[in-house]
């Protein structure tokens, strides 16, 4: 082996050690605060989704697709594709439901604590708003920057009577899936797709 080859070999080895050390450091120090900071840096999201409902009363799951949009700090909309056609938009504490027949209904979330808490989980995660999330849920984070799972356990009794937990998984600042598990065992699985998956 020539001197030049030895130098190149040692340089590659050193680079590998540095990268390994950096990855280990990122993994060992990955915290909920860091995750929320990463999420908060994305002020607007628009993505396709697939929603699957697993209901104990049915022998098969119900699947639908649509588009999810979020703009910080608190604007959220979810529009289902035909034939469902149902959609809803949330601005602050106001929920507007758009039905397939063109009719609309507006509700104040303040009058429905259970619905408010559920929507807060989705909106607070998308916004990276840890204080808002902590009002309604206990939080447990595991994994690393490259593959994380956030478990939300309801604090409010009105919500905990209906929802056992909510699991959010993702990679980096990309949220990939929301799984809502109800007390009876029914689940609502919302898979968010990256552009290349559409």
C-alpha positions in Angstrom: 0.0 0.0 0.0 1.4 3.4 -1.0 1.6 6.4 1.3 -1.2 8.0 -0.7 -3.4 4.9 -0.2 -2.7 4.8 3.5 -3.6 8.4 3.9 -6.9 8.0 1.9 -7.8 4.9 4.0 -7.2 6.7 7.3 -9.2 9.7 6.1 -12.1 7.5 5.2 -11.9 5.7 8.5 -11.8 9.0 10.4 -14.8 10.4 8.5 -16.7 7.2 9.3 -15.9 7.6 13.0 -17.0 11.2 13.0 -20.3 10.4 11.3 -21.0 7.6 13.7 -20.3 9.8 16.7 -22.6 12.5 15.3 -25.4 10.0 14.7 -25.0 8.6 18.2 -25.1 12.1 19.7 -28.2 13.0 17.8 -29.9 9.8 18.8 -29.0 10.0 22.5 -30.1 13.7 22.8 -33.3 13.5 20.8 -36.0 15.1 23.0 -39.6 16.1 22.7 -38.6 19.8 22.7 -36.3 19.2 19.7 -39.1 17.4 17.9 -41.5 20.2 18.5 -39.0 22.8 17.4 -38.4 20.9 14.1 -42.2 20.7 13.5 -42.8 24.4 14.3 -40.3 25.4 11.6 -42.8 24.3 8.9 -45.4 26.9 8.7 -47.5 25.3 6.0 -48.3 21.7 5.1 -50.4 20.3 2.4 -50.4 16.6 1.8 -52.5 13.7 0.6 -53.8 11.3 3.2 -55.4 7.8 3.4 -57.7 7.3 6.3 -58.6 3.8 7.5 -61.3 3.1 10.0 -61.1 -0.3 11.8 -64.5 -0.8 13.5 -65.4 -3.8 15.6 -69.0 -3.8 14.2 -67.7 -4.3 10.6 -65.8 -7.3 9.1 -63.7 -5.0 6.9 -62.0 -1.6 7.3 -63.4 1.6 5.7 -60.9 3.5 3.7 -61.1 7.0 2.2 -58.6 9.5 0.8 -58.3 13.2 0.6 -56.1 16.3 1.2 -55.0 17.7 4.5 -53.8 21.3 4.8 -52.4 23.2 7.8 -51.2 26.8 8.1 -49.6 28.0 11.4 -50.7 28.7 13.9 -54.2 27.2 14.0 -55.7 26.8 10.5 -56.5 23.2 9.6 -58.6 21.7 6.8 -59.4 18.2 5.8 -61.2 17.4 2.5 -62.2 13.9 1.5 -62.3 12.8 -2.1 -65.6 11.8 -3.8 -67.8 9.9 -3.4 -67.6 11.0 0.3 -67.1 14.7 -0.5 -67.2 15.6 3.2 -64.8 18.3 4.4 -64.1 20.5 7.4 -62.1 23.5 8.1 -60.9 24.9 11.5 -59.9 28.5 12.1 -59.1 29.1 15.7 -62.0 27.8 17.8 -64.5 27.7 14.8 -65.2 24.4 13.0 -67.0 24.5 9.6 -68.3 21.3 8.2 -68.9 21.1 4.4 -71.1 18.3 3.3 -71.2 16.7 -0.2 -74.6 18.3 -0.9 -73.1 21.7 -0.6 -74.6 22.5 2.8 -72.4 23.9 5.6 -72.6 23.9 9.4 -70.5 26.0 11.8 -69.7 24.9 15.4 -67.7 26.5 18.2 -65.2 24.1 19.6 -65.4 25.7 23.0 -68.9 24.1 23.3 -67.5 20.6 22.7 -64.5 19.9 25.0 -64.0 16.4 23.6 -63.8 17.5 20.0 -61.6 20.4 21.0 -59.1 18.1 22.7 -59.0 15.7 19.7 -58.5 18.5 17.2 -55.9 20.0 19.5 -53.8 16.8 19.3 -53.6 17.1 15.5 -53.2 20.8 15.3 -50.7 21.1 18.1 -48.5 18.3 16.6 -48.6 19.9 13.2 -47.7 23.3 14.7 -45.0 21.9 17.0 -46.9 23.6 19.9 -45.8 21.7 23.0 -47.6 23.9 25.6 -51.0 23.5 23.8 -50.4 19.7 23.4 -49.5 19.4 27.1 -52.8 20.9 28.2 -54.7 17.9 26.9 -52.2 15.1 26.8 -49.4 13.4 28.6 -46.6 12.9 26.0 -44.2 10.0 25.6 -41.5 10.1 22.9 -39.3 7.2 21.8 -37.0 6.6 18.9 -34.6 9.0 17.1 -34.6 11.9 14.7 -34.7 9.4 11.8 -37.6 7.3 13.2 -39.7 8.6 16.1 -43.0 7.7 17.8 -45.0 10.1 20.0 -47.7 8.7 22.2 -50.4 11.0 23.5 -52.4 9.9 26.6 -55.5 12.0 27.3 -55.6 14.1 30.4 -59.2 15.2 30.1 -61.7 12.7 31.5 -64.2 13.5 28.8 -61.7 12.5 26.1 -60.1 9.6 28.0 -63.6 7.9 28.2 -63.6 7.7 24.5 -59.9 7.6 23.4 -57.3 5.3 24.8 -54.3 6.9 23.1 -53.1 8.6 20.0 -49.8 7.6 18.3 -48.0 9.9 16.0 -45.0 8.5 14.0 -42.6 10.3 11.7 -39.2 10.8 10.3 -37.3 14.0 10.8 -39.9 16.8 10.6 -42.2 14.6 8.4 -45.3 13.4 10.1 -46.2 10.1 8.6 -49.1 8.6 10.6 -51.7 9.3 13.2 -53.4 6.4 14.9 -56.3 7.0 17.2 -57.2 4.1 19.4 -60.6 4.2 21.1 -61.5 2.6 24.4 -63.5 -0.1 22.7 -60.6 -1.0 20.4 -61.8 0.7 17.2 -59.0 2.6 15.4 -58.7 5.5 13.0 -55.4 5.4 11.1 -54.5 8.4 9.0 -51.5 7.9 6.8 -49.9 11.1 5.4 -48.2 10.7 2.1 -45.1 12.5 0.9 -45.3 13.9 -2.7 -43.5 10.9 -4.2 -46.1 8.6 -2.7 -49.1 10.3 -4.3 
